[in-house]
Amino acid sequence: MPYTTEGIRNIAILGHGSSGKTSLVESILFLTGATDRLGKVADGNTVGDSDSEEIKRQITIYLATTFAEYKGCKVNILDTPGYFDFAGETAEALRVADAGILLCSAKDGISVGFEKGWSALNANKLPKAIYVSKVDEENGDFDAVLQALRDKYGTSVCPVIVPIQDGSGKVTGVVDIVSRKAYTVEGGKQKEIPIPDSMSGALEELYNAVNESVAETSEELMDKFFDGQEFTDEEKISGIKTGIKELTLVPVFCGSAVTGLGTLPMLDEIVNLFPSPADRLDATEDGAELVVDPNGTTCAIVYKTLSDQYGKFSLFKVLSGKLTSDMQLTNTRTGTVEKMGHIFKMQGKKNLEVKEVICGDLGAVSKLSDTKTSDSLSDSKSLVTAKRIDFAPPCYAMAISPKVKGQEEKIATGLGRLGEEDLTFTFVNNPETKQLVLSGSGDIQLDVLCSKLKDKFGVEVVLAPARVPYREKIRKKVSVRGRHKKQSGGAGQFGDVVIEFEPGETEDLAFVDKIFGGSVPKNFFPAVEKGLRESITRGVLAGYPLVFLKATLVDGSYHPVDSNELAFKLAAQLAFKEGMPQANPAILEPIGYLAVTIPDTYMGDIMSDLSKRRGSPMGMNLNAEGMQVVEAEVPMGEMSSYAIDLRSMTQGRGSFTIRFERYEEAPAPVQQKIIEDAKALAEAE
């Protein structure tokens, strides 16, 4: 079926884990005929959760792109994970969505995942709606949830689809307040029914709630509302549509994904009320407006990459013009010209080949040579770089190693391949600590990556705490002699130096020569410095690099035959080994700048925890969402488990960023523990 840009809806589904997001998507696909059976998460046969890890864990891990055709519209549905370790997948969805639907269970009410989804939609300036799920389950209370939503978010929360209950409280249908029609589901099919007389009083209150929300969308409607005049159906629809687009009104739907109750009425309102791609402006990377123009030059953004044994799929949204299978487009990041081969529309992991993807629509292309997630593909005649996806930096790091030695290369290769799909984790081989460090959003994400390394690449791994890169320094000046003398037949070796060691002003070694009278020839100075540079890679306390050292060559002696560069290098190293213990050495620990974002109610717990971590609070302020941002300096060695601990302290509501600031001398008890740990590690190795 051919579509226009105005006939496309790009909808992201967000909410807490287990709130019913994937089940709602299944209900939409089944009732619109996109699938011939209703998949279930427990059975592992849903369209969206098709990855082996998702089926095993019964949670959504990866963003799934699906679509339904309904009443002349193509509704693209972006099903996002509810677990916070996979927030990068949500960021990908929100980059190409034109609106979001937040799920809120009728049993559990407003959850942390709901709140974070609300904030994410606000941050991306996207229209939003709410779907109250599981209204037919025991202990479900739609009215209580609606009241809680309006209490928390105000009268912008507008009930549009509400449940019908019989005398026993059982949910038997739903009412669409805008169209004033009621529906039930029988035998898996929707059926229109009369609105029960028993609901007249409750509906009147809901009509008033709708009118109140609609009135706030314009001054004209506000005046009419206060004059006690009724809104026409056209005014209501126009007001709701305007309010959604301008982010001043949030419609509330409800239903049961298991039975399909409320699914099609919700789709009616998505088609009637939600904005199309043509209704919104996009943005370029430099902040300029990017007009969504079906007749413009082609520009697309890659919002996700899928990689499997058959190759790589790049999922994209066309922001301008159209994309066809015979095009050559330029990757604006790399300058590479990419040939569009086979292009597809995606139904979960299933790909359906098409000839073109129009402006505003989502598609996929296979086997691009040099294109990654967040890249823009543009007509070479008019290069446009769309705003890139903003991923949160990794905040949880662990050292990763193979269970069987010798498979380190397999780990690196596997993580490299997995990194094509997921830009939210990093891995780096730290030569200083001799560890491969894997960093991500949390322990669940890292556990999934380890499982994938085993399943896809045949390498079993173990995770261990990442070692902290401490430093060493000296605190007083010493003068020492280093003499290397070797005589074993034939030519001997002789090097003799006197070096003054003292605290330096720069982190790097400052080498100075003050030789008078030629006691050490100048041609041996570089060998002395080389010997010292090799020595400072391992300090004398715990084997950490030595910094802020000034070394002055003040005297020495040489032999006209036996002196050479090697001898003077070894003499300098002997002086270093002799002098460092005398120079009052100390261990430096890395200090980080920490910014913790939390609701005010957790302030006491956060400050107490920071104190236990030897943190120094520097201030706090409110952000645009009304959250407290606590700023502090804290030793980075105390932060290895902070991502997990903060989640526990705040029930997942808190977030943080940390960056390295400087090195600072550690307290004596901490230094002693670092030395003991280093000794134990050396003995174990």
C-alpha positions as CSV (number, residue, x, y, z in Angstrom):
1,M,0.0,0.0,0.0
2,P,1.5,3.4,-1.0
3,Y,1.8,6.0,1.7
4,T,2.5,9.7,2.0
5,T,4.6,11.4,4.7
6,E,1.3,12.7,6.2
7,G,0.1,9.0,6.5
8,I,3.0,7.8,8.7
9,R,3.2,7.7,12.4
10,N,6.4,6.9,14.2
11,I,5.6,5.9,17.8
12,A,8.1,4.8,20.5
13,I,6.7,2.6,23.3
14,L,8.3,3.3,26.7
15,G,7.8,2.2,30.3
16,H,9.1,0.2,33.2
17,G,10.1,-3.4,32.8
18,S,7.1,-5.8,32.8
19,S,4.6,-3.0,32.3
20,G,3.4,-4.7,29.1
21,K,5.1,-2.8,26.3
22,T,6.0,-5.8,24.1
23,S,2.6,-7.4,24.7
24,L,0.9,-4.2,23.5
25,V,3.0,-4.2,20.4
26,E,1.9,-7.9,19.8
27,S,-1.7,-6.9,20.3
28,I,-1.4,-4.1,17.7
29,L,0.3,-6.3,15.1
30,F,-2.2,-9.2,15.6
31,L,-5.4,-7.1,15.5
32,T,-4.2,-5.2,12.4
33,G,-3.3,-8.4,10.6
34,A,0.4,-7.8,10.5
35,T,0.8,-11.2,12.3
36,D,-1.4,-14.2,12.2
37,R,-0.9,-15.1,15.9
38,L,-0.6,-13.3,19.2
39,G,2.9,-13.8,20.5
40,K,3.6,-14.0,24.2
41,V,6.7,-13.0,26.1
42,A,6.5,-16.1,28.3
43,D,6.4,-18.3,25.2
44,G,9.4,-16.6,23.6
45,N,7.6,-16.0,20.3
46,T,7.0,-12.3,20.1
47,V,8.0,-10.3,17.0
48,G,10.1,-7.8,19.0
49,D,11.9,-10.0,21.5
50,S,13.5,-12.4,19.1
51,D,17.1,-12.4,20.4
52,S,18.2,-15.5,22.3
53,E,19.1,-13.4,25.4
54,E,15.7,-11.7,25.3
55,I,13.9,-15.1,25.1
56,K,16.0,-16.6,27.9
57,R,15.6,-13.6,30.2
58,Q,12.0,-12.8,29.2
59,I,12.9,-9.1,29.0
60,T,13.4,-6.6,26.1
61,I,17.0,-5.9,25.6
62,Y,17.2,-4.4,22.1
63,L,15.1,-1.8,20.3
64,A,12.7,-3.6,18.0
65,T,11.2,-1.8,14.9
66,T,7.8,-3.1,13.7
67,F,4.9,-1.6,11.8
68,A,1.2,-2.0,11.3
69,E,-1.0,-0.8,8.5
70,Y,-4.3,0.8,9.8
71,K,-6.9,2.9,8.1
72,G,-4.6,4.2,5.4
73,C,-1.7,4.9,7.7
74,K,1.6,3.1,8.3
75,V,2.2,3.1,12.1
76,N,5.9,2.4,12.8
77,I,6.3,1.1,16.4
78,L,9.6,1.3,18.2
79,D,9.5,-1.1,21.2
80,T,12.1,-0.1,23.8
81,P,13.6,-1.9,26.8
82,G,12.3,-1.1,30.3
83,Y,15.5,-1.9,32.1
84,F,17.8,1.0,32.7
85,D,21.0,-0.8,31.6
86,F,19.6,-0.6,28.0
87,A,18.7,3.1,27.9
88,G,20.8,3.5,24.8
89,E,18.2,1.6,22.9
90,T,15.6,4.1,24.0
91,A,17.8,6.9,22.9
92,E,18.0,5.4,19.4
93,A,14.2,5.1,19.3
94,L,13.5,8.7,20.5
95,R,15.9,10.0,17.8
96,V,13.5,8.9,15.1
97,A,10.1,8.8,16.8
98,D,7.6,11.6,16.3
99,A,5.7,10.7,19.6
100,G,5.9,8.4,22.5
101,I,3.4,6.2,24.4
102,L,4.2,5.7,28.0
103,L,2.9,2.5,29.7
104,C,1.6,2.5,33.2
105,S,0.2,-0.6,34.8
106,A,-3.3,-0.3,36.3
107,K,-1.9,-2.5,39.2
108,D,1.4,-0.8,39.9
109,G,0.7,2.9,39.0
110,I,3.4,5.4,38.3
111,S,6.7,3.5,38.2
112,V,10.4,4.6,38.0
113,G,10.5,3.5,34.4
114,F,7.5,5.6,33.6
115,E,9.0,8.7,35.2
116,K,12.3,8.2,33.3
117,G,10.4,7.7,30.1
118,W,8.4,11.0,30.7
119,S,11.7,12.8,31.3
120,A,13.3,11.3,28.2
121,L,10.3,12.4,26.0
122,N,10.5,15.9,27.5
123,A,14.2,16.1,26.9
124,N,13.6,15.2,23.3
125,K,10.6,17.6,23.0
126,L,8.4,14.8,21.8
127,P,4.6,14.6,22.1
128,K,3.4,11.9,24.5
129,A,0.4,9.8,25.4
130,I,-0.2,7.3,28.3
131,Y,-1.5,3.8,28.0
132,V,-2.8,2.3,31.3
133,S,-2.2,-1.4,30.8
134,K,-3.7,-4.5,32.4
135,V,-7.0,-2.8,33.4
136,D,-8.8,-6.2,33.4
137,E,-6.4,-7.8,35.9
138,E,-7.2,-8.3,39.5
139,N,-6.3,-5.3,41.7
140,G,-6.1,-3.1,38.7
141,D,-7.5,0.4,39.4
142,F,-7.7,2.7,36.4
143,D,-9.4,5.5,38.3
144,A,-6.7,5.6,41.0
145,V,-3.9,5.6,38.3
146,L,-5.6,8.4,36.4
147,Q,-6.0,10.5,39.5
148,A,-2.3,9.9,40.4
149,L,-1.3,11.0,37.0
150,R,-3.3,14.2,37.1
151,D,-2.0,14.9,40.6
152,K,1.6,14.5,39.5
153,Y,1.5,16.0,36.0
154,G,-1.5,18.3,36.2
155,T,-4.6,18.8,34.0
156,S,-2.5,18.3,30.8
157,V,-3.2,14.6,31.5
158,C,-6.4,14.1,29.5
159,P,-8.5,10.9,29.7
160,V,-9.5,9.8,26.2
161,I,-10.2,6.0,26.4
162,V,-11.5,4.7,29.8
163,P,-12.7,1.2,30.9
164,I,-16.3,0.0,31.4
165,Q,-16.9,-2.0,34.5
166,D,-19.9,-4.2,35.4
167,G,-21.6,-4.3,38.8
168,S,-18.9,-6.7,40.2
169,G,-16.1,-4.3,39.1
170,K,-15.0,-6.5,36.1
171,V,-13.8,-4.6,33.1
172,T,-16.0,-5.5,30.1
173,G,-15.2,-2.8,27.6
174,V,-13.8,0.7,26.9
175,V,-15.3,4.0,26.0
176,D,-13.6,6.5,23.6
177,I,-14.6,9.8,25.1
178,V,-13.8,11.8,22.0
179,S,-15.9,9.7,19.6
180,R,-18.4,8.7,22.3
181,K,-18.3,5.1,21.3
182,A,-17.9,2.0,23.4
183,Y,-16.2,-1.3,22.5
184,T,-15.6,-4.8,23.8
185,V,-13.7,-7.8,22.4
186,E,-15.3,-11.1,21.6
187,G,-13.5,-14.0,20.1
188,G,-10.4,-11.9,19.5
189,K,-12.4,-9.3,17.5
190,Q,-13.5,-5.8,18.4
191,K,-17.3,-5.2,18.7
192,E,-19.1,-1.8,19.2
193,I,-21.5,-1.8,22.1
194,P,-23.8,0.8,23.7
195,I,-22.4,2.9,26.5
196,P,-23.9,1.6,29.8
197,D,-26.4,4.0,31.5
198,S,-24.5,3.2,34.7
199,M,-21.5,5.2,33.4
200,S,-23.4,8.4,32.8
201,G,-22.2,10.1,36.0
202,A,-18.6,8.9,35.7
203,L,-18.5,9.9,32.0
204,E,-19.7,13.4,32.8
205,E,-16.8,13.9,35.1
206,L,-14.5,12.6,32.5
207,Y,-16.0,14.8,29.8
208,N,-15.3,17.7,32.2
209,A,-11.7,16.6,32.6
210,V,-11.3,16.4,28.8
211,N,-12.8,19.9,28.4
212,E,-10.5,21.2,31.1
213,S,-7.5,19.8,29.3
214,V,-8.7,21.1,25.9
215,A,-9.4,24.5,27.2
216,E,-5.7,25.0,28.1
217,T,-4.6,24.6,24.4
218,S,-5.8,28.0,23.4
219,E,-7.1,31.3,24.8
220,E,-10.2,31.1,22.7
221,L,-11.2,27.7,24.1
222,M,-10.3,28.8,27.6
223,D,-12.7,31.7,27.3
224,K,-15.4,29.4,26.0
225,F,-14.8,27.0,28.9
226,F,-15.1,29.6,31.5
227,D,-18.3,30.9,29.9
228,G,-19.8,27.5,30.4
229,Q,-20.2,26.8,26.7
230,E,-19.9,23.3,25.3
231,F,-17.1,22.4,22.9
232,T,-18.1,21.0,19.6
233,D,-16.6,17.6,18.7
234,E,-14.4,19.3,16.1
235,E,-13.1,21.7,18.7
236,K,-12.3,18.9,21.0
237,I,-10.4,16.9,18.4
238,S,-8.6,20.0,17.1
239,G,-7.8,21.1,20.7
240,I,-6.4,17.6,21.6
241,K,-4.5,17.4,18.4
242,T,-3.0,20.9,18.9
243,G,-2.2,20.1,22.6
244,I,-0.4,16.9,21.7
245,K,1.7,18.6,19.0
246,E,2.6,21.5,21.2
247,L,3.3,19.3,24.2
248,T,0.7,20.8,26.4
249,L,-1.7,17.9,26.5
250,V,-1.2,14.2,27.2
251,P,-4.0,11.8,26.2
252,V,-4.6,8.7,28.4
253,F,-5.7,5.4,26.8
254,C,-6.2,2.1,28.4
255,G,-6.8,-1.6,27.7
256,S,-5.6,-5.1,27.9
257,A,-2.9,-6.4,25.5
258,V,-3.8,-10.0,26.3
259,T,-7.4,-9.7,25.1
260,G,-6.9,-6.8,22.7
261,L,-9.4,-4.6,24.6
262,G,-8.7,-0.9,23.8
263,T,-6.0,-1.6,21.2
264,L,-7.9,-0.5,18.1
265,P,-9.5,2.5,19.7
266,M,-6.0,3.6,20.7
267,L,-4.9,3.1,17.1
268,D,-7.8,5.3,16.0
269,E,-6.6,8.1,18.1
270,I,-3.0,7.6,17.1
271,V,-4.1,8.0,13.4
272,N,-6.5,10.9,14.2
273,L,-4.5,12.9,16.8
274,F,-0.8,12.1,16.6
275,P,1.6,14.2,14.5
276,S,3.1,12.8,11.3
277,P,6.7,13.4,10.4
278,A,5.5,16.3,8.2
279,D,4.2,18.0,11.3
280,R,7.6,18.2,13.0
281,L,11.0,19.8,12.3
282,D,14.2,17.9,12.6
283,A,17.6,19.3,13.4
284,T,21.2,19.2,12.1
285,E,24.2,18.4,14.1
286,D,25.1,22.2,14.3
287,G,21.6,23.0,15.7
288,A,20.0,24.4,12.5
289,E,16.5,23.3,11.5
290,L,16.2,20.4,9.1
291,V,13.0,20.8,7.2
292,V,11.2,17.5,6.6
293,D,10.6,17.8,2.9
294,P,9.3,14.9,0.8
295,N,10.5,16.7,-2.4
296,G,13.9,17.7,-0.9
297,T,17.3,16.2,-1.5
298,T,17.8,12.8,0.3
299,C,19.0,12.8,3.9
300,A,18.7,9.9,6.3
301,I,20.0,9.1,9.7
302,V,21.0,5.6,10.8
303,Y,19.4,5.0,14.2
304,K,20.4,1.4,14.8
305,T,22.8,-1.3,13.5
306,L,22.0,-5.0,13.5
307,S,24.8,-7.5,12.9
308,D,24.4,-11.3,12.4
309,Q,26.0,-14.1,10.5
310,Y,24.5,-12.8,7.3
311,G,26.0,-9.4,7.5
312,K,25.1,-6.0,8.8
313,F,21.8,-4.1,8.6
314,S,21.6,-0.3,9.0
315,L,18.2,0.9,10.2
316,F,17.4,4.4,9.1
317,K,14.8,7.2,9.0
318,V,14.5,9.3,5.9
319,L,14.4,12.9,7.0
320,S,14.2,14.5,3.6
321,G,13.5,13.3,0.0
322,K,13.3,9.5,-0.5
323,L,15.8,6.6,-0.5
324,T,15.8,4.1,-3.3
325,S,17.7,0.9,-3.8
326,D,19.8,2.3,-6.6
327,M,21.1,5.4,-4.9
328,Q,24.6,6.4,-3.9
329,L,24.7,8.5,-0.8
330,T,27.6,10.0,1.1
331,N,28.3,9.3,4.8
332,T,28.9,12.8,6.1
333,R,31.1,11.6,8.9
334,T,33.5,9.6,6.9
335,G,33.0,11.0,3.4
336,T,32.5,7.5,2.1
337,V,30.1,7.0,-0.8
338,E,27.7,4.2,0.1
339,K,25.8,2.3,-2.5
340,M,22.3,1.5,-1.5
341,G,21.7,-2.2,-2.4
342,H,18.7,-4.1,-1.1
343,I,16.5,-1.9,1.1
344,F,13.8,-3.2,3.5
345,K,11.1,-2.4,6.0
346,M,11.6,-4.2,9.3
347,Q,9.1,-6.4,11.2
348,G,11.2,-7.2,14.2
349,K,14.0,-9.4,12.9
350,K,12.1,-10.1,9.7
351,N,13.0,-7.9,6.7
352,L,10.6,-7.2,3.8
353,E,12.3,-5.9,0.7
354,V,11.0,-2.7,-0.9
355,K,12.1,-0.4,-3.8
356,E,12.0,2.9,-1.9
357,V,11.5,4.4,1.5
358,I,9.7,7.8,1.5
359,C,10.3,10.9,3.6
360,G,9.5,10.3,7.3
361,D,9.4,6.5,7.0
362,L,11.7,3.9,8.6
363,G,13.7,1.4,6.6
364,A,16.8,-0.7,6.6
365,V,19.7,-1.3,4.1
366,S,22.2,-4.1,4.1
367,K,26.0,-4.3,3.8
368,L,27.0,-0.6,4.1
369,S,30.8,-0.6,4.2
370,D,31.6,2.3,6.5
371,T,28.5,3.4,8.2
372,K,27.7,3.2,11.9
373,T,24.8,4.1,14.2
374,S,24.1,7.9,14.3
375,D,25.7,8.5,10.9
376,S,23.9,10.6,8.3
377,L,23.6,9.5,4.6
378,S,23.1,12.4,2.3
379,D,23.0,13.4,-1.3
380,S,26.5,14.5,-2.2
381,K,25.1,17.6,-3.9
382,S,23.8,19.0,-0.6
383,L,25.5,17.3,2.3
384,V,23.4,17.5,5.6
385,T,24.5,16.0,8.9
386,A,21.5,15.3,11.1
387,K,21.7,15.7,14.8
388,R,23.5,12.6,16.2
389,I,22.1,10.4,18.9
390,D,23.1,11.4,22.4
391,F,24.2,8.4,24.4
392,A,24.9,8.5,28.1
393,P,28.6,7.8,28.8
394,P,29.4,4.4,30.4
395,C,29.4,4.5,34.2
396,Y,30.1,0.9,35.3
397,A,33.4,-0.8,34.5
398,M,34.7,-4.3,35.1
399,A,37.9,-6.2,33.9
400,I,37.1,-9.0,31.5
401,S,39.3,-12.0,30.9
402,P,38.9,-15.4,29.3
403,K,38.4,-18.5,31.5
404,V,40.9,-20.2,29.3
405,K,44.2,-18.4,28.7
406,G,45.1,-17.5,25.2
407,Q,41.6,-16.4,24.1
408,E,42.1,-12.7,24.7
409,E,42.0,-12.0,21.0
410,K,38.6,-13.8,20.7
411,I,37.2,-11.5,23.4
412,A,38.5,-8.3,21.6
413,T,37.1,-9.6,18.2
414,G,33.8,-10.5,19.7
415,L,33.4,-7.2,21.6
416,G,34.3,-5.3,18.4
417,R,31.5,-7.1,16.5
418,L,29.0,-6.5,19.3
419,G,30.1,-2.9,19.4
420,E,28.8,-2.5,15.9
421,E,25.3,-3.0,17.3
422,D,25.7,-1.2,20.6
423,L,27.5,2.1,21.0
424,T,26.8,2.4,24.8
425,F,29.7,0.2,25.9
426,T,33.4,0.6,25.5
427,F,36.4,-1.7,26.0
428,V,40.0,-0.7,26.3
429,N,43.2,-2.6,27.0
430,N,44.8,-0.8,29.9
431,P,48.6,-1.4,29.5
432,E,49.2,0.0,33.0
433,T,46.9,-2.4,34.9
434,K,47.3,-5.1,32.3
435,Q,43.5,-5.6,32.1
436,L,40.9,-5.4,29.4
437,V,38.3,-3.1,30.9
438,L,34.7,-3.4,29.7
439,S,32.5,-0.3,30.6
440,G,28.7,0.0,30.2
441,S,25.5,1.1,31.9
442,G,25.3,-1.5,34.6
443,D,25.8,-5.1,35.6
444,I,22.9,-6.5,33.6
445,Q,24.3,-5.1,30.3
446,L,27.7,-6.5,31.0
447,D,26.2,-9.9,31.9
448,V,24.3,-9.9,28.5
449,L,27.6,-9.0,26.7
450,C,29.4,-11.9,28.4
451,S,26.6,-14.3,27.4
452,K,26.8,-13.2,23.8
453,L,30.5,-13.7,23.8
454,K,29.9,-17.3,24.8
455,D,27.0,-18.0,22.4
456,K,28.2,-16.1,19.3
457,F,32.0,-16.3,19.6
458,G,32.6,-19.4,21.7
459,V,34.6,-17.7,24.4
460,E,33.7,-18.0,28.1
461,V,34.8,-15.0,30.2
462,V,35.0,-13.8,33.8
463,L,34.5,-10.4,35.2
464,A,36.5,-8.9,38.0
465,P,36.8,-5.4,39.6
466,A,38.9,-3.1,37.4
467,R,42.1,-2.1,39.0
468,V,42.5,1.6,39.8
469,P,45.5,3.3,38.1
470,Y,47.2,4.8,41.1
471,R,50.4,6.8,41.0
472,E,53.4,7.3,43.2
473,K,55.5,10.4,44.1
474,I,58.3,11.5,46.4
475,R,57.9,14.2,49.1
476,K,61.5,15.2,49.9
477,K,64.9,15.8,48.2
478,V,67.6,13.2,48.3
479,S,71.1,12.9,46.6
480,V,72.3,9.4,45.8
481,R,75.0,7.7,43.9
482,G,74.5,4.9,41.4
483,R,77.5,2.9,40.3
484,H,77.5,0.1,37.8
485,K,80.8,-1.8,37.5
486,K,81.2,-5.1,35.7
487,Q,84.5,-6.9,34.9
488,S,84.4,-10.4,33.5
489,G,87.2,-10.7,31.0
490,G,87.5,-8.6,28.0
491,A,85.8,-5.2,27.9
492,G,84.2,-4.2,31.1
493,Q,81.2,-1.9,32.0
494,F,81.5,1.2,34.1
495,G,79.0,3.9,34.8
496,D,78.9,6.2,37.8
497,V,76.3,9.0,38.5
498,V,75.2,11.2,41.4
499,I,71.6,12.3,41.0
500,E,69.5,14.6,43.1
501,F,65.9,13.5,43.2
502,E,63.2,16.0,44.4
503,P,59.5,16.6,43.9
504,G,58.9,18.1,40.4
505,E,56.3,20.5,39.2
506,T,55.1,18.5,36.1
507,E,53.6,15.0,36.0
508,D,56.3,14.0,33.5
509,L,59.9,13.4,34.5
510,A,62.0,16.6,34.5
511,F,65.6,15.7,33.8
512,V,68.3,18.3,34.3
513,D,72.1,18.0,34.0
514,K,74.4,20.2,36.1
515,I,77.7,18.5,35.3
516,F,80.8,20.6,35.6
517,G,84.3,19.6,34.5
518,G,83.3,16.7,32.3
519,S,82.9,14.1,35.1
520,V,80.2,12.5,32.9
521,P,80.6,13.1,29.2
522,K,77.6,14.7,27.5
523,N,77.1,11.8,25.1
524,F,76.0,9.6,28.1
525,F,73.3,12.1,29.3
526,P,70.6,10.6,27.1
527,A,71.4,7.1,28.5
528,V,71.0,8.4,32.1
529,E,67.6,9.9,31.2
530,K,66.5,6.7,29.4
531,G,67.4,4.7,32.5
532,L,65.3,7.0,34.7
533,R,62.4,7.0,32.3
534,E,62.3,3.2,32.3
535,S,62.5,3.2,36.1
536,I,59.6,5.6,36.8
537,T,57.1,3.2,35.1
538,R,57.2,1.2,38.4
539,G,57.4,3.0,41.7
540,V,58.9,1.4,44.8
541,L,55.8,1.3,47.0
542,A,53.3,-0.7,45.0
543,G,54.7,-0.7,41.5
544,Y,52.6,2.2,40.1
545,P,54.1,4.9,37.8
546,L,56.1,7.6,39.6
547,V,55.1,11.2,38.7
548,F,56.1,14.7,39.6
549,L,59.8,13.8,39.8
550,K,62.7,16.1,39.1
551,A,66.1,14.4,38.6
552,T,69.3,16.4,38.4
553,L,72.5,14.8,37.3
554,V,75.1,16.6,39.4
555,D,78.2,14.4,39.3
556,G,79.7,11.0,38.4
557,S,82.7,9.4,36.8
558,Y,83.6,7.4,33.8
559,H,86.2,5.0,32.4
560,P,87.7,5.9,29.0
561,V,87.5,2.3,27.9
562,D,84.7,0.5,29.9
563,S,82.1,3.3,30.0
564,N,79.2,3.0,27.5
565,E,75.5,3.9,27.2
566,L,74.2,0.7,28.8
567,A,76.5,1.2,31.8
568,F,75.2,4.7,32.5
569,K,71.6,3.6,31.9
570,L,72.0,0.9,34.5
571,A,73.8,3.3,36.9
572,A,70.9,5.7,36.7
573,Q,68.5,2.8,37.5
574,L,70.6,1.8,40.5
575,A,70.4,5.4,41.8
576,F,66.6,5.5,41.3
577,K,66.2,2.2,43.2
578,E,68.5,3.4,46.0
579,G,67.0,6.9,46.3
580,M,63.3,6.4,46.1
581,P,62.8,4.7,49.5
582,Q,64.8,7.5,51.1
583,A,62.7,10.3,49.5
584,N,59.5,9.7,51.6
585,P,57.4,8.2,48.8
586,A,53.6,8.3,48.8
587,I,50.7,6.9,46.7
588,L,48.4,9.2,44.8
589,E,44.8,8.3,44.0
590,P,42.7,9.6,41.1
591,I,40.0,12.0,42.1
592,G,36.9,12.4,40.0
593,Y,34.3,15.1,39.6
594,L,30.9,13.5,40.3
595,A,27.5,14.9,39.4
596,V,24.6,12.9,40.9
597,T,21.0,13.6,39.7
598,I,18.4,12.5,42.2
599,P,14.9,13.4,43.5
600,D,15.2,15.6,46.6
601,T,13.8,12.9,48.9
602,Y,17.0,10.9,48.5
603,M,19.4,13.7,49.4
604,G,20.1,12.4,52.9
605,D,21.0,8.9,51.7
606,I,23.2,10.3,48.9
607,M,25.1,12.6,51.2
608,S,25.7,9.9,53.8
609,D,26.9,7.5,51.1
610,L,29.3,10.1,49.7
611,S,30.8,10.6,53.1
612,K,31.5,6.8,53.4
613,R,33.3,7.0,50.0
614,R,35.4,9.9,51.3
615,G,33.6,12.3,49.0
616,S,33.7,16.1,49.3
617,P,30.4,17.8,48.3
618,M,30.9,21.0,46.4
619,G,27.3,22.2,45.9
620,M,23.9,21.3,44.6
621,N,21.3,22.8,42.2
622,L,18.0,22.1,40.6
623,N,17.8,21.0,37.0
624,A,15.0,21.7,34.5
625,E,13.1,18.5,35.6
626,G,13.1,19.7,39.3
627,M,15.8,17.1,40.2
628,Q,18.6,17.9,42.6
629,V,22.1,17.7,41.0
630,V,24.7,17.1,43.7
631,E,28.3,18.0,42.7
632,A,31.2,16.4,44.6
633,E,34.8,15.3,44.3
634,V,35.4,11.7,45.2
635,P,38.2,9.2,45.0
636,M,37.6,7.1,41.9
637,G,38.8,4.0,43.7
638,E,35.6,4.2,45.9
639,M,33.3,4.3,42.9
640,S,33.5,0.8,41.3
641,S,30.0,-0.3,42.5
642,Y,28.4,3.2,42.5
643,A,26.2,2.5,39.4
644,I,24.5,-0.4,41.2
645,D,24.5,1.2,44.7
646,L,22.9,4.4,43.4
647,R,20.2,2.4,41.6
648,S,19.5,0.6,44.9
649,M,19.4,3.8,47.0
650,T,17.1,5.6,44.7
651,Q,15.0,2.7,43.3
652,G,16.5,3.5,39.9
653,R,15.6,7.2,39.9
654,G,19.2,8.5,40.3
655,S,21.8,8.9,37.6
656,F,25.4,10.2,37.6
657,T,28.4,11.2,35.6
658,I,32.0,11.1,36.7
659,R,35.1,12.4,35.1
660,F,38.8,12.3,36.1
661,E,40.0,15.6,37.6
662,R,43.5,15.1,39.2
663,Y,45.7,12.9,41.3
664,E,45.8,13.6,45.1
665,E,47.8,12.0,47.9
666,A,45.8,9.2,49.5
667,P,45.3,9.0,53.3
668,A,47.9,6.8,55.1
669,P,45.5,3.9,55.8
670,V,44.4,3.8,52.2
671,Q,48.0,3.9,51.0
672,Q,48.8,0.9,53.3
673,K,45.9,-1.1,51.9
674,I,46.9,-0.3,48.3
675,I,50.5,-1.5,49.1
676,E,49.2,-4.7,50.6
677,D,46.8,-5.4,47.7
678,A,49.6,-4.8,45.2
679,K,51.9,-7.2,47.1
680,A,49.1,-9.9,47.2
681,L,48.5,-9.5,43.5
682,A,52.2,-9.8,42.7
683,E,52.4,-13.0,44.8
684,A,49.3,-14.4,43.1
685,E,50.8,-13.8,39.6
